[in-house]
Amino acid sequence: MLRQRIHVETSPLAVLGRVVLVIFALALAYYGLMLLLLALGVSPATVDAISGYRTAFDFLSGLTPEDITGTTRLIVAIAGVAALVIFGYLAYKEIPRPYLGRSDLRLAEEERGAVDVEPRAIERIAETAALANASVSSAAGRLDEEAMTLSVAVKRARDVPDVLRDVQQRARDALARHGLPQAAINVTLTGFDRKQRRELN
């Protein structure tokens, strides 16, 4: 049995997310080092000169309720929401999205060579068969290990049941005509032609 390769789809924004992660990690490591220096008995003035931790602490501890105006609250709220959206989106893009890499379908193998068919060629055969129905405005096929999925858009809503059955049969006949193995064919309605949308009412 052939093993399928697993691919991981990554977004270009994932690189930006990793840069932000590295910056936060370096900041934590840096101030962790400052704590270690203080624990080892290094002068607080020296550590403050390096990191500015005491200056920041004195500034924050010196704030009073009068210093927090309505404008300040608004700025902090907007910055917090913006940070939530930006960092949340970057974190979402970091989630790996593995998928199985598709391999060619082997039809025959002899001493002189083998006959392989790419999945896209099989999908194209099914799409062409579906578009042969005059009521189909668009078709897109997707072949996986178990079945062929045909997503079609039709021109008239009232033709849907008959069109879906006809598309399924046309795809089966086309695969058989080309000498391809018969697989389960699932036909999915994905939309209607905009010019004919009034027929849905």
C-alpha positions as CSV (number, residue, x, y, z in Angstrom):
1,M,0.0,0.0,0.0
2,L,1.4,3.4,-1.0
3,R,2.0,5.9,1.8
4,Q,0.7,9.4,1.3
5,R,2.9,12.2,2.2
6,I,1.6,14.8,4.7
7,H,2.2,18.4,3.8
8,V,1.8,21.4,6.1
9,E,0.4,24.5,4.6
10,T,1.8,27.7,6.2
11,S,0.9,31.3,5.8
12,P,3.4,34.1,5.0
13,L,2.0,35.8,8.1
14,A,3.3,32.9,10.2
15,V,6.8,34.3,9.8
16,L,5.7,37.6,11.3
17,G,4.0,35.8,14.1
18,R,7.3,34.0,14.9
19,V,9.2,37.3,14.9
20,V,6.8,38.7,17.5
21,L,7.2,35.5,19.5
22,V,11.0,35.7,19.4
23,I,10.8,39.4,20.5
24,F,8.6,38.5,23.5
25,A,10.9,35.5,24.3
26,L,14.0,37.7,24.2
27,A,12.4,40.3,26.5
28,L,11.4,37.6,29.0
29,A,14.9,36.1,28.9
30,Y,16.5,39.6,29.3
31,Y,14.5,40.6,32.3
32,G,14.9,37.1,33.8
33,L,18.7,37.8,33.6
34,M,18.1,41.1,35.4
35,L,16.4,39.2,38.2
36,L,19.2,36.8,38.3
37,L,21.8,39.6,38.6
38,L,19.8,41.1,41.5
39,A,19.6,37.7,43.2
40,L,23.4,37.4,42.9
41,G,23.9,40.7,44.7
42,V,24.6,43.0,41.8
43,S,23.9,46.6,42.7
44,P,20.3,47.6,41.9
45,A,21.6,50.9,40.5
46,T,23.7,49.0,38.0
47,V,20.8,46.7,37.0
48,D,18.5,49.8,36.7
49,A,21.1,51.5,34.5
50,I,21.1,48.4,32.2
51,S,17.4,47.6,32.1
52,G,15.5,50.7,33.4
53,Y,13.3,48.4,35.5
54,R,13.3,50.8,38.5
55,T,12.6,53.8,36.4
56,A,9.6,52.1,34.9
57,F,8.4,50.9,38.3
58,D,8.7,54.3,39.9
59,F,6.7,55.9,37.0
60,L,3.9,53.3,37.2
61,S,3.7,53.4,41.0
62,G,3.5,57.1,40.9
63,L,0.4,57.3,38.8
64,T,-2.7,58.5,40.5
65,P,-6.4,58.3,39.5
66,E,-6.2,61.9,38.3
67,D,-3.6,60.9,35.8
68,I,-6.0,58.4,34.2
69,T,-8.2,60.6,32.1
70,G,-11.0,59.6,29.7
71,T,-8.7,60.1,26.8
72,T,-6.1,57.8,28.4
73,R,-8.7,55.1,28.9
74,L,-9.9,55.4,25.3
75,I,-6.3,55.1,24.0
76,V,-5.6,52.1,26.2
77,A,-8.9,50.4,25.2
78,I,-8.2,50.9,21.5
79,A,-4.7,49.7,21.8
80,G,-5.9,46.6,23.7
81,V,-8.5,45.7,21.1
82,A,-6.0,46.3,18.3
83,A,-3.4,44.1,20.1
84,L,-6.0,41.3,20.6
85,V,-7.0,41.4,17.0
86,I,-3.5,41.5,15.6
87,F,-1.8,39.0,17.9
88,G,-4.9,36.7,17.8
89,Y,-4.8,36.7,14.0
90,L,-1.1,36.0,14.0
91,A,-1.6,33.2,16.5
92,Y,-4.4,31.7,14.3
93,K,-2.0,31.8,11.3
94,E,0.5,29.8,13.4
95,I,-1.8,26.8,13.6
96,P,-0.5,24.1,11.2
97,R,-2.8,22.9,8.6
98,P,-1.6,19.5,7.4
99,Y,-3.1,17.8,4.4
100,L,-2.4,14.6,2.5
101,G,-0.3,15.1,-0.6
102,R,-2.0,13.5,-3.6
103,S,-0.3,10.9,-5.7
104,D,-0.8,9.8,-9.3
105,L,-3.2,7.0,-10.0
106,R,-1.4,4.0,-11.5
107,L,-3.6,2.3,-14.3
108,A,-1.1,-0.3,-15.5
109,E,2.4,-1.5,-14.9
110,E,4.4,-3.6,-17.2
111,E,8.1,-4.5,-17.8
112,R,8.5,-1.6,-20.2
113,G,6.9,1.0,-17.9
114,A,3.8,2.1,-16.1
115,V,0.8,4.3,-17.0
116,D,0.0,6.9,-14.4
117,V,-2.7,9.6,-14.4
118,E,-2.5,12.7,-12.4
119,P,-5.5,13.5,-10.1
120,R,-6.1,16.8,-11.8
121,A,-6.6,15.0,-15.2
122,I,-9.3,12.8,-13.6
123,E,-10.9,15.8,-12.1
124,R,-10.9,17.6,-15.4
125,I,-12.6,14.7,-17.1
126,A,-15.4,14.8,-14.5
127,E,-15.7,18.6,-14.8
128,T,-16.0,18.5,-18.6
129,A,-18.7,15.9,-18.3
130,A,-20.6,18.0,-15.9
131,L,-20.4,21.1,-18.1
132,A,-21.8,19.1,-21.0
133,N,-25.2,19.6,-19.2
134,A,-26.6,22.8,-20.5
135,S,-28.0,23.8,-17.1
136,V,-24.6,23.7,-15.4
137,S,-22.8,27.0,-15.3
138,S,-19.6,25.9,-13.5
139,A,-18.1,22.8,-12.1
140,A,-15.1,21.9,-9.9
141,G,-13.9,18.4,-9.1
142,R,-11.9,17.1,-6.2
143,L,-10.5,13.6,-6.1
144,D,-9.5,12.0,-2.8
145,E,-8.7,8.5,-1.7
146,E,-12.4,7.4,-1.4
147,A,-14.5,9.5,-3.8
148,M,-14.8,12.2,-6.4
149,T,-16.6,15.4,-5.2
150,L,-18.1,17.5,-7.9
151,S,-19.2,21.0,-6.9
152,V,-21.6,22.5,-9.5
153,A,-23.5,25.7,-10.0
154,V,-26.7,25.6,-12.0
155,K,-28.6,28.2,-14.0
156,R,-32.2,27.4,-12.9
157,A,-33.3,26.4,-9.4
158,R,-36.1,24.3,-10.6
159,D,-33.7,22.0,-12.5
160,V,-31.6,21.1,-9.5
161,P,-32.7,17.5,-8.8
162,D,-32.5,16.4,-12.4
163,V,-29.3,18.2,-13.1
164,L,-27.5,16.7,-10.1
165,R,-28.5,13.1,-11.1
166,D,-27.5,13.8,-14.7
167,V,-24.1,15.3,-13.7
168,Q,-23.4,12.2,-11.6
169,Q,-24.2,9.8,-14.4
170,R,-22.3,11.9,-17.0
171,A,-19.2,11.8,-14.7
172,R,-19.5,8.1,-14.3
173,D,-19.8,7.5,-18.0
174,A,-16.8,9.8,-18.8
175,L,-14.6,7.9,-16.3
176,A,-15.6,4.6,-17.8
177,R,-15.1,5.8,-21.3
178,H,-11.5,6.8,-20.5
179,G,-10.8,3.5,-18.8
180,L,-10.5,4.9,-15.4
181,P,-11.5,3.1,-12.2
182,Q,-15.1,3.8,-11.0
183,A,-15.1,5.8,-7.8
184,A,-18.0,7.1,-5.8
185,I,-19.1,10.4,-7.2
186,N,-20.7,13.0,-4.9
187,V,-22.3,16.0,-6.5
188,T,-22.8,19.1,-4.4
189,L,-24.8,22.2,-5.4
190,T,-22.7,25.3,-4.7
191,G,-24.7,28.1,-6.2
192,F,-27.1,29.5,-8.8
193,D,-26.4,31.7,-11.8
194,R,-26.9,35.3,-10.6
195,K,-28.9,36.2,-13.7
196,Q,-31.4,33.4,-12.8
197,R,-31.5,34.1,-9.0
198,R,-35.0,35.6,-9.3
199,E,-36.4,32.1,-9.9
200,L,-35.7,31.2,-6.2
201,N,-38.6,33.5,-5.1
